[in-house]
Amino acid sequence: MAVEDDIQFERDGHVARVWFNRPHKRNCITVPMLHRLDEIITEIEGDDEIRAVVVRGRGNTFSSGFDLDSLQSDFIGSSTAMDVAVVSAKVCDRFYNMSKPSVAVLEGYVTAGGFEVMISCDFAIADEAALIGDFHIRRALFGGAGPIYRLPRMIGIRKTKELMLTGKLLTGQEADAFDLVNASAPADQLDATVEEFVSHLTDKSPFQMKLTKMAVDRGLDADIASLMVLEHLAVGVTLNSDDAAEGVSAFLEKRDPKWTGR
């Protein structure tokens, strides 16, 4: 099977849909899939029509992590052992820093490398019965694409240790209460929940979405004085944008705005 079949990319109006497509292996991820995901990110960033990204797995499971057959044959005990972490971290970081907001749709297993992709997305919506967790420690492994720097910023250090040191799995409903996902829903309501959530992203100014996401992503990485300067600059750039002028005019004229993304 070609890598284009293992990870699929579809355009659906203003939404890009990225699918992991190895359901026979619970959508385990390989290095060629990571390279293909990197290419897809570039395509998404270059397409002005796309305003949001939805990441999902075929066969009602998100991803159970990196392909352990590949890990054993190509990386364990090898001089290339660190390479898998380098490429995984690079691609997940590109995903996290995309200008377009991303939503992970969680079903079935969301573990190890799949968990790392999920925490690299801006939002996550889970099937209440999904099984979600870092999981690496159960195989005496260590995640190389974000758990130690993404996860504490999301849920705090104590909950991070609880997931990483025990290897426990949370149901989608438990992950919702854990503040690990934005929402959970029964399986028969998951699609509607996702589409309703995404609709609140695609109707916004693409220009302002990019600027706001970029600023918020830096919110925990600098001191308050520096972040105040960032806010001042963001406001200045915003008030000189076409979309800000259109947003204000549309409100005053009681009509829907027509965004240009500038």
C-alpha positions, -999 to 999 in steps of 0.1 A, spaced: 0 0 0 14 34 -10 19 60 17 -8 82 0 -32 54 10 -19 51 45 -25 88 52 -52 105 31 -58 142 25 -92 155 14 -105 191 8 -141 197 19 -150 233 13 -131 253 39 -121 222 58 -91 199 52 -96 163 63 -66 142 71 -72 105 77 -49 78 91 -58 48 70 -42 16 84 -72 2 104 -58 -33 101 -29 -21 124 -50 4 145 -37 32 123 -1 28 135 22 55 122 54 50 102 82 73 92 69 75 56 35 86 70 52 113 90 70 126 59 36 125 40 20 144 69 47 170 66 39 174 29 2 177 37 9 205 62 27 224 35 -2 219 11 -27 231 38 -6 262 46 -5 271 9 -42 268 3 -61 300 12 -95 283 9 -87 260 39 -97 275 72 -96 244 95 -81 209 97 -98 178 110 -76 148 118 -92 114 122 -86 76 118 -104 52 95 -120 22 110 -132 40 141 -98 43 157 -75 73 158 -40 58 161 -24 34 186 10 49 181 42 42 161 43 9 143 62 -13 167 73 -37 139 91 -8 123 104 4 156 119 -30 164 134 -36 129 147 -1 121 154 18 154 157 -3 186 194 -10 193 205 10 162 226 41 156 194 56 140 175 52 173 171 90 178 160 96 142 124 85 148 121 111 176 136 138 155 112 134 126 82 128 149 89 160 169 95 181 138 63 171 121 42 174 153 57 208 160 48 219 125 13 207 130 10 225 163 23 258 148 1 257 117 -17 290 109 -50 270 105 -67 256 136 -68 218 139 -93 194 155 -84 158 164 -114 134 164 -108 107 189 -122 72 185 -109 38 196 -72 39 206 -54 72 210 -21 61 225 17 68 222 24 84 189 -13 88 182 -16 106 216 13 129 205 -5 139 173 -36 146 193 -19 169 218 -3 187 188 -38 197 176 -55 228 188 -86 210 198 -98 174 204 -133 159 204 -137 124 217 -161 95 214 -171 88 250 -158 53 247 -124 62 232 -92 50 251 -67 79 254 -33 81 271 4 84 266 9 47 272 47 46 264 58 35 299 38 3 295 63 -8 269 93 8 287 94 35 259 95 73 260 75 96 238 96 118 216 71 142 202 57 164 229 44 148 261 69 166 284 63 201 270 28 200 254 10 180 281 19 200 312 8 232 295 -26 216 288 -34 197 320 -8 207 346 22 187 360 3 164 384 -21 151 357 8 148 333 27 126 357 -4 106 363 -7 98 326 30 94 318 41 75 349 11 51 351 4 45 314 -33 47 323 -59 51 296 -88 75 300 -122 70 282 -133 100 261 -157 110 289 -129 108 315 -106 128 292 -132 155 290 -133 157 328 -95 156 328 -94 188 306 -75 168 280 -102 172 253 -127 200 245 -158 178 243 -169 142 243 -200 127 228 -217 93 223 -205 76 191 -238 82 173 -235 120 180 -197 124 174 -199 135 137 -225 161 145 -205 174 175 -174 177 153 -191 195 125 -208 219 148 -175 227 165 -157 231 132 -184 255 119 -173 280 146 -138 280 132 -145 282 95 -168 313 96 -141 335 112 -116 358 95 -87 337 83 -63 366 89 -74 371 125 -75 333 131 -39 331 121 -28 361 142 -47 351 173 -36 315 172 0 325 168 -2 349 197 -21 325 220 4 297 212 32 319 226 12 328 258 30 304 281 65 308 266 74 344 277 72 368 306 42 391 310 59 423 299 70 406 266 35 393 260 20 427 266 43 440 238 31 411 216 -5 421 223 2 457 215 17 447 182 -11 423 174 -37 450 180 -18 474 158 -15 448 129 -52 439 134 -65 474 132 -47 479 99 -62 447 83 -90 446 57 -108 419 77 -110 441 108 -125 470 88 -150 445 73 -159 430 106 -167 464 122 -186 476 90 -206 443 89 -216 447 125 -226 483 121 -245 476 89 -262 445 104 -250 421 77 -227 390 75 -190 398 69 -172 388 38 -137 379 47 -107 383 24 -81 369 47 -61 402 46 
